[in-house]
Amino acid sequence: MKKIFNFTGKGDQDPSLDPDYADFLRTQCKNSTDRITTVEMDPGSSLSFDNHYFKILKDRKGLFVSDAALLTNDDARKFALKLLNPKKFFDEFAKSMEKMGAIGVLTGNQGQIRKHCSLVN
């Protein structure tokens, strides 16, 4: 909510956010304390598996601060803009799934399930 109502503490919106999209979000989220409203993270393509997210990211319509952060780092920006190409997106997705499959999963008594993600039990 801070992103659209009080980003810097002066009643402003995140300057990295498209102004029209911010206006739309304010029609959905009535005030800065609204914690129930649901909006699409990938408007226009939320029910499809595709690279549309990178188009809205380029158009400054990322819902989260972390979305906008992808465009502030030169390397991340270059990579995100490459993923506007559907073939590149699906190729990179396939590579990432292969890497995820190579992660050793801990089972039985190995490792621990943390009660709080940021703290070791």
WOGIVEN-V657327 format. One record per residue. RES is the residue in one letter. OMEGA is omega in whole degrees, -180 to 180 (* if undefined). D_CENTER is the distance of its C-alpha to the mean C-alpha in Angstrom with 1 decimal. Layout:
[[RES,OMEGA,D_CENTER] [RES,OMEGA,D_CENTER]]
This chain:
[[M,179,14.7] [K,-178,15.6] [K,-177,13.2] [I,-177,15.6] [F,-172,18.8] [N,-171,19.6] [F,-178,17.3] [T,-179,20.2] [G,-179,22.6] [K,179,24.5] [G,-177,23.2] [D,177,20.9] [Q,177,17.4] [D,-178,14.8] [P,178,16.7] [S,-178,13.8] [L,176,12.9] [D,-176,15.2] [P,179,18.1] [D,178,18.7] [Y,177,15.2] [A,177,15.6] [D,178,19.1] [F,-179,17.9] [L,178,15.5] [R,176,18.6] [T,180,20.6] [Q,-179,18.5] [C,-169,18.2] [K,180,21.8] [N,-174,21.7] [S,179,19.9] [T,179,21.1] [D,-178,19.9] [R,-174,18.1] [I,-175,18.7] [T,177,17.2] [T,174,14.8] [V,179,12.9] [E,175,11.2] [M,-179,7.4] [D,-175,9.0] [P,180,12.2] [G,-178,15.2] [S,-173,14.2] [S,180,12.7] [L,-179,15.8] [S,172,15.9] [F,-177,14.8] [D,-178,14.5] [N,-177,12.8] [H,178,12.3] [Y,-177,8.5] [F,174,9.9] [K,-180,12.5] [I,176,10.6] [L,178,8.7] [K,-180,12.4] [D,177,13.6] [R,180,11.7] [K,176,10.2] [G,-175,6.5] [L,-174,6.6] [F,176,5.5] [V,180,7.6] [S,176,5.7] [D,-179,4.3] [A,-179,8.1] [A,178,9.2] [L,-178,8.8] [L,-178,11.5] [T,177,13.7] [N,-175,15.0] [D,-178,17.4] [D,180,16.9] [A,179,13.1] [R,179,13.6] [K,-179,16.5] [F,-180,14.8] [A,-180,11.8] [L,175,14.6] [K,-177,16.7] [L,170,14.4] [L,177,15.3] [N,-177,18.5] [P,-180,18.4] [K,179,20.8] [K,179,19.0] [F,-177,15.8] [F,175,17.9] [D,-180,20.0] [E,177,17.2] [F,179,15.8] [A,178,19.5] [K,-179,19.9] [S,179,17.0] [M,176,18.5] [E,179,21.9] [K,179,20.7] [M,180,19.2] [G,-179,22.6] [A,179,24.4] [I,180,23.0] [G,179,26.0] [V,178,25.5] [L,-180,27.6] [T,177,30.0] [G,-178,32.9] [N,179,33.7] [Q,175,31.4] [G,-180,28.6] [Q,172,27.6] [I,-177,25.2] [R,176,24.1] [K,175,24.6] [H,-173,22.2] [C,-174,19.4] [S,-178,20.2] [L,172,24.0] [V,-179,26.5] [N,*,28.7]]
